[in-house]
Amino acid sequence: MQIYNTLTGKKEEFKPLEKNKVKMYVCGPTVYNYIHIGNARPYIVFDAFRRYLEYKGMEVNYVQNFTDVDDKIIKKANETNKTMKEIADKYIAEAFKDADGLNVKRATYHPRVTEEIPSIIKMIQTLMDKGYAYEVKGSVYFDTQAYPEYGKLSKKRQEDLEAGARIAIDEEKRNPMDFVLWKPKKQGEPAWKSPWGEGRPGWHIECSVMAKKYLGDTIDIHAGGEDLVFPHHENEIAQSEAANGKPFANYWIHNRFLNVDNRKMSKSLGNFFTVRDVSKEFPYEVIRFFMLSAHYRSPINFSRELMESAKNGLERIKTSLSNMQHVIDHSLPKSLTVEEEKRVEEIPIFRKKFEKAMEDDINTADAIAAIFELVKFANTYVNLDSSTEFIQKLQKEIKNLCNILGLLEQEEEDKIENEIEDLIQQREEARKNKNWIIADQIRDQLKEQGIILEDTPAGVRWKRVNE
């Protein structure tokens, strides 16, 4: 598998530190509002990458944080007369709703900054003890000149950065590019006790600490939007490697920007959309399909016309599956013909094309193209004379490839739940008619599927065994 590594500026073969185990950290949102359509791209793209790694048999330890202390959160809390925690709790819950709608799998861990303060203080103290940080009037700064490799991710030379920076007369920093690790307390802001006085952490230190705590000193993959390359990810590397004395992440993956109607998304331009806004017009699954229809390292343009196109594209796949099911439901069972046996042997070709695309730097666009080729193949060869076995093999392969990308899964889940509800209704009818044998058979059938029934005064409730 080849992945474009921002750190080296080229595609490289992906080799995890430990065989079949992947440590992956993806920067999450700052929770002061609903996630916007730009946030959705890394959510979806890196979820698809994770799913593919799991499909290939790898165990992925996936960490995505929530920044729950920030100037914007504090401002919103003050404006609404609520606590910072109330604001963060609300929008974390809303972020999960949108992520669930987009069929983004929950991370192995979703750490919050406010729950990691002791670890943050510990890493800052380590940096000070090693001579990489200094304190001025309750503020602690990272000394970029003490870390010679500063700029290696963004390919920016420190002297060029400093030439473009300005230090105000009252600035406390030693060097223009030094960045804050700890901020002193201000009126009306939350604060925590530290060796440097009450205050709160700077933004960059947070991810370094959470990555270390949940994944270790060196991780396989660090991912996020291209806007994070500098300064956020650059500063993460400096802090982590200075504190831990080891390489921080072996592969850095960044998705390109999302534009709206060919312009940068901005509230001032009036083209800012949350995922929740868009989901009112287009289903979440269409948003996911749209995001995966372009390579993650290509800029993507969001517009109603392109969303309609994505909706139509997804509908083509669903229509093909529906048409095949219609043939199964309305024709007599037939044996697999000799011609169909030859065509069945062609089905793996499409999976190989799909895998080749995904292993070439997570090319979801070409992976979807392989699915469309399979759909065309099915549309060409399935008719009323087709055997059930041939049709089912095609259906299964299309669904499997879509499921690897996190598509059509919700539809399958809804179908399964409807079937469960139908069986429960049949059992209720059997019980009303005192047909206990049928009622028990249905209960046993559901139990084999991992469904447990609970007869309560309010009616029958059901749950899966693993819930």
C-alpha positions in Angstrom: 0.0 0.0 0.0 1.4 3.4 -1.0 0.6 6.5 1.0 1.6 10.1 0.2 3.6 11.3 3.3 3.6 15.0 3.8 6.8 14.7 5.8 8.9 13.3 2.9 6.8 14.8 0.1 6.4 11.5 -1.7 4.4 8.3 -1.8 5.8 5.6 0.4 5.0 2.0 1.1 2.9 1.9 4.3 4.7 -0.3 6.9 3.1 -0.1 10.4 5.4 -0.2 13.5 3.8 -3.5 14.5 2.6 -6.1 12.1 -1.2 -5.8 11.4 -1.6 -3.1 14.1 -2.0 0.6 13.3 -1.7 3.6 15.6 -3.6 6.5 14.0 -4.3 10.0 15.4 -6.7 12.4 13.6 -7.2 15.9 14.8 -10.8 16.5 15.9 -13.0 19.6 16.0 -13.1 22.5 18.4 -16.6 22.1 19.9 -18.3 25.5 19.9 -20.8 24.9 17.1 -22.1 22.2 14.8 -19.4 20.7 12.6 -19.2 22.3 9.2 -19.0 20.7 5.8 -15.2 21.3 5.7 -14.9 19.2 8.9 -16.8 16.4 7.3 -14.1 15.8 4.7 -11.4 14.5 7.1 -14.0 12.8 9.2 -15.2 10.7 6.1 -11.8 10.3 4.3 -9.9 9.0 7.2 -12.8 6.9 8.3 -12.7 5.2 4.9 -9.0 4.7 5.2 -9.4 3.1 8.6 -12.2 0.8 7.3 -9.9 -0.3 4.4 -7.1 -1.1 6.8 -9.5 -3.1 8.9 -10.8 -4.8 5.8 -7.2 -5.9 5.1 -7.1 -7.5 8.6 -5.3 -4.7 10.6 -6.3 -3.7 14.1 -6.6 0.1 14.1 -6.2 2.0 17.3 -7.9 5.2 16.2 -7.8 8.4 18.3 -9.7 11.5 17.5 -9.8 14.3 20.1 -12.3 17.0 21.0 -10.8 20.5 21.8 -13.1 21.5 24.6 -11.3 24.6 25.9 -10.7 27.4 23.5 -11.3 31.2 23.0 -14.3 30.5 20.8 -15.9 28.1 23.4 -15.3 30.6 26.2 -16.8 33.4 24.1 -19.9 31.4 23.3 -20.2 30.4 27.0 -20.1 34.0 28.1 -22.5 35.1 25.4 -25.1 32.4 26.4 -24.6 32.6 30.1 -23.5 29.0 30.2 -20.4 27.2 31.4 -17.7 26.1 29.0 -18.5 22.5 29.8 -22.1 22.9 29.0 -21.2 24.4 25.5 -18.6 21.6 24.9 -21.0 18.8 26.0 -23.7 20.1 23.8 -21.6 20.3 20.6 -19.8 17.0 21.3 -23.1 15.3 21.4 -24.2 17.1 18.2 -20.8 16.2 16.5 -21.5 12.5 17.3 -25.0 12.8 15.8 -23.6 14.2 12.5 -20.7 11.6 12.5 -23.2 8.8 13.1 -25.3 10.2 10.2 -22.2 10.2 8.0 -21.6 6.6 9.1 -18.2 7.6 10.6 -17.2 4.9 13.1 -16.5 6.0 16.6 -12.8 6.3 17.4 -11.2 3.8 19.8 -10.7 6.9 22.1 -12.3 10.3 21.9 -10.2 12.2 24.5 -11.1 15.7 25.7 -8.5 18.4 26.5 -10.0 19.3 29.8 -9.6 15.7 31.0 -5.9 15.6 30.2 -4.6 18.7 32.0 -2.3 16.8 34.4 -0.6 15.0 31.5 -0.3 18.4 29.6 1.4 20.0 32.6 3.8 17.0 32.9 4.9 17.3 29.3 5.4 21.1 29.5 7.5 20.5 32.6 9.6 17.9 30.7 10.2 20.4 27.9 11.3 23.0 30.4 13.6 20.5 32.2 15.2 19.6 28.8 15.8 23.2 27.9 13.1 23.4 25.1 10.7 25.7 26.9 10.9 28.8 29.1 8.5 30.7 31.4 7.7 34.4 31.4 5.2 36.0 33.8 3.1 32.8 34.0 3.3 32.0 30.2 5.4 29.1 29.0 6.8 29.1 25.5 8.4 26.5 23.3 11.9 27.7 22.2 11.9 26.9 18.4 15.6 27.7 18.1 16.4 24.9 20.6 14.9 22.5 18.1 17.0 22.6 14.9 14.5 20.5 12.8 11.7 23.0 13.2 10.0 23.4 9.8 10.7 19.9 8.5 7.0 19.0 7.9 6.0 22.3 6.2 9.3 22.7 4.5 9.7 26.2 5.9 13.1 27.4 7.0 13.1 29.1 10.4 15.0 32.1 9.2 12.4 32.7 6.5 9.6 32.3 9.0 11.3 34.7 11.4 11.8 37.2 8.6 8.1 37.3 7.9 7.1 37.5 11.6 6.8 40.5 13.8 7.3 40.8 17.6 5.4 43.6 19.3 7.3 45.8 21.8 5.6 44.1 24.7 6.0 40.6 23.4 7.4 38.2 25.9 8.8 35.6 23.4 12.5 35.2 22.8 12.0 34.4 19.1 9.3 35.3 16.7 8.3 31.7 16.0 8.2 30.5 19.6 4.7 29.4 20.5 2.7 29.2 23.7 2.4 26.0 25.8 0.7 27.5 28.8 -1.4 30.7 29.1 -1.9 32.6 32.4 -5.4 33.0 33.7 -7.6 35.8 32.4 -10.7 37.3 34.0 -13.8 35.2 33.1 -11.8 32.2 31.8 -11.5 28.7 33.2 -8.1 27.9 34.7 -6.1 25.1 36.2 -3.3 25.2 38.8 0.2 24.6 37.5 3.8 25.2 38.6 3.6 28.5 36.6 0.4 29.7 38.2 -3.3 29.3 37.2 -3.9 29.1 33.5 -4.8 26.8 30.6 -2.9 25.0 27.9 -2.0 26.3 24.4 -3.7 24.6 21.5 -0.7 22.7 20.1 0.5 20.9 23.2 -2.9 19.2 23.6 -2.6 16.8 20.7 1.0 15.9 21.5 -0.1 14.8 24.9 -3.2 12.9 23.9 -1.3 11.1 21.1 1.4 10.0 23.6 -1.1 8.9 26.2 -3.4 6.8 24.0 -0.9 5.7 21.3 2.6 6.0 22.6 5.7 8.1 21.9 5.9 7.1 18.2 2.7 6.5 16.1 2.1 5.2 12.6 -0.2 7.8 11.2 -1.1 11.4 12.0 -3.8 12.9 9.8 -5.9 16.1 9.4 -6.7 18.9 7.0 -4.0 20.7 5.1 -4.6 23.8 7.1 -3.1 22.1 10.1 0.3 21.4 8.5 1.6 24.7 9.7 1.7 25.7 12.5 -0.3 23.1 14.4 1.3 19.8 13.1 4.7 21.4 12.8 4.5 22.5 16.5 3.3 19.0 17.5 6.3 17.4 16.0 8.7 19.9 17.7 7.0 19.4 21.1 6.7 15.6 20.9 10.1 14.8 19.6 11.8 17.3 22.0 9.9 15.8 25.0 10.1 12.1 24.0 13.4 12.0 22.2 11.8 9.8 19.5 10.2 10.3 16.1 6.6 11.4 16.6 4.7 10.0 13.5 6.0 8.0 10.6 3.3 9.1 8.1 1.6 12.4 7.9 -1.6 12.5 5.8 -3.5 15.7 4.9 -6.6 16.2 2.9 -7.0 19.3 0.7 -9.5 22.1 1.2 -13.2 22.1 0.4 -14.4 25.1 -1.5 -18.1 26.2 -1.8 -19.1 27.3 -5.2 -15.4 27.6 -6.1 -14.7 30.0 -3.2 -13.1 29.4 0.1 -15.8 28.7 2.7 -16.3 31.7 5.0 -19.0 33.2 7.1 -18.2 36.6 5.8 -18.8 35.4 2.2 -22.2 33.9 3.3 -21.2 30.4 2.0 -20.6 28.7 5.3 -22.6 25.5 5.8 -22.8 23.1 8.7 -23.3 19.3 8.0 -26.6 19.6 9.8 -27.7 22.4 7.3 -26.7 20.3 4.3 -28.4 17.1 5.7 -31.7 18.8 5.6 -31.5 19.0 1.8 -29.3 16.0 1.0 -29.2 12.7 3.0 -26.0 12.1 5.1 -25.1 9.2 2.9 -25.1 11.5 -0.2 -22.7 13.8 1.7 -20.4 10.8 2.4 -20.6 9.6 -1.2 -19.8 13.1 -2.5 -16.7 13.4 -0.3 -15.4 10.0 -1.4 -16.0 10.8 -5.1 -12.8 12.9 -5.2 -9.2 11.9 -4.2 -8.5 13.3 -0.8 -5.4 15.2 -2.0 -7.5 17.0 -4.7 -9.4 20.2 -3.8 -13.1 19.5 -3.8 -15.8 22.0 -4.7 -19.1 21.9 -2.9 -22.2 23.0 -4.8 -25.9 22.0 -5.1 -25.3 20.8 -8.7 -22.4 18.6 -7.6 -24.4 17.3 -4.7 -27.3 16.4 -7.0 -24.8 14.6 -9.2 -23.5 12.6 -6.2 -27.1 11.8 -5.2 -27.8 10.5 -8.7 -24.6 8.5 -8.7 -25.5 6.8 -5.4 -29.0 6.2 -6.7 -27.6 4.3 -9.8 -26.0 1.8 -7.4 -29.2 1.4 -5.3 -31.4 1.1 -8.4 -29.2 -1.7 -9.8 -29.4 -3.6 -6.5 -33.2 -3.0 -6.4 -33.7 -4.2 -10.0 -31.7 -7.3 -9.2 -33.8 -8.0 -6.2 -36.9 -7.5 -8.3 -35.8 -10.2 -10.7 -35.2 -12.6 -7.7 -38.6 -11.8 -6.2 -40.5 -12.2 -9.5 -38.9 -15.2 -11.3 -38.7 -18.9 -10.7 -35.4 -20.3 -9.2 -33.0 -21.4 -11.9 -29.7 -23.1 -11.9 -26.4 -21.3 -12.6 -25.8 -21.6 -16.4 -22.4 -22.3 -18.0 -22.2 -18.7 -19.3 -23.0 -17.4 -15.8 -20.3 -19.6 -14.3 -17.8 -17.8 -16.6 -19.2 -14.4 -15.6 -18.9 -15.2 -11.9 -15.2 -15.8 -12.5 -15.0 -12.2 -13.7 -16.4 -10.7 -10.5 -13.1 -10.7 -8.6 -11.6 -8.5 -11.3 -13.7 -5.6 -10.0 -12.6 -6.2 -6.4 -8.9 -6.2 -7.6 -9.5 -2.8 -9.3 -11.1 -1.5 -6.1 -8.2 -2.7 -4.0 -5.6 -1.3 -6.4 -7.3 2.1 -6.2 -7.4 2.1 -2.4 -3.8 0.9 -2.1 -2.7 3.7 -4.4 -2.8 6.5 -1.8 -6.4 5.9 -0.7 -7.9 6.7 -4.1 -11.6 6.5 -3.2 -12.5 8.1 -6.5 -11.1 5.3 -8.5 -12.5 2.8 -6.0 -16.0 4.1 -6.6 -15.3 4.0 -10.4 -14.6 0.2 -9.9 -18.0 -0.2 -8.2 -19.7 1.6 -11.1 -18.0 -0.8 -13.5 -19.4 -3.7 -11.5 -22.8 -2.1 -11.5 -22.6 -1.7 -15.3 -21.6 -5.4 -15.6 -24.6 -6.4 -13.5 -27.0 -4.2 -15.5 -25.7 -5.8 -18.7 -26.0 -9.4 -17.8 -28.9 -9.6 -15.3 -32.3 -10.3 -16.8 -35.5 -12.2 -16.1 -33.7 -15.4 -17.2 -30.8 -15.0 -14.8 -30.3 -17.5 -12.0 -30.8 -16.4 -8.4 -27.3 -17.5 -7.5 -25.7 -15.4 -10.2 -27.7 -12.3 -9.1 -27.0 -12.8 -5.4 -23.2 -13.1 -6.1 -23.4 -9.7 -7.9 -25.5 -8.1 -5.2 -23.2 -9.4 -2.5 -20.0 -8.1 -4.2 -21.5 -4.6 -4.9 -22.7 -4.3 -1.3 -19.4 -5.6 0.1 -17.3 -3.0 -1.8 -19.7 -0.2 -0.9 -19.6 -1.3 2.8 -15.8 -1.0 2.8 -16.3 2.7 2.0 -19.0 2.9 4.6 -21.8 3.2 2.0 -25.2 1.4 2.0 -24.6 0.1 5.5 -27.4 2.1 7.1 -29.8 0.9 4.5 -28.8 -2.7 5.3 -29.2 -2.0 9.0 -32.7 -0.5 8.5 -33.7 -3.6 6.4 -32.5 -5.9 9.2 -34.4 -4.0 11.8 -37.5 -4.1 9.8 -37.2 -7.8 9.4 -36.8 -8.2 13.2 -39.9 -6.0 13.8 -41.8 -8.2 11.3 -40.8 -11.4 13.1 -41.8 -9.9 16.5 -45.2 -8.9 15.1 -45.6 -12.5 13.8 -44.8 -13.8 17.2 -47.3 -11.5 18.9 -50.0 -12.7 16.5 -49.1 -16.4 17.3 -49.3 -15.6 21.0 -52.7 -14.0 20.6 -53.8 -17.1 18.8 -52.2 -19.2 21.6 -50.0 -20.9 19.0 -47.1 -21.2 21.5 -45.0 -23.5 19.2 -44.8 -20.9 16.5 -44.1 -18.1 19.1 -41.3 -20.1 20.6 -39.8 -21.0 17.2 -39.7 -17.2 16.3 -38.1 -16.4 19.6 -35.5 -19.1 19.0 -34.9 -17.9 15.4 -34.2 -14.4 16.7 -32.0 -15.7 19.5 -29.8 -17.4 16.8 -29.4 -14.0 15.2 -28.2 -12.6 18.5 -31.6 -10.9 19.3 -33.0 -11.2 22.8 -36.7 -10.4 23.4 -38.0 -8.9 26.7 -41.7 -9.1 27.3 -42.6 -6.0 29.4 -46.0 -4.5 30.5 -45.3 -1.8 27.8 -44.9 -4.4 25.1 -42.0 -6.4 23.6 -38.5 -4.9 23.7 -35.6 -6.3 21.8 -31.8 -5.9 22.0 -28.7 -7.4 20.5 -26.7 -9.7 22.7 -23.6 -7.5 22.4 -25.4 -4.2 23.3 
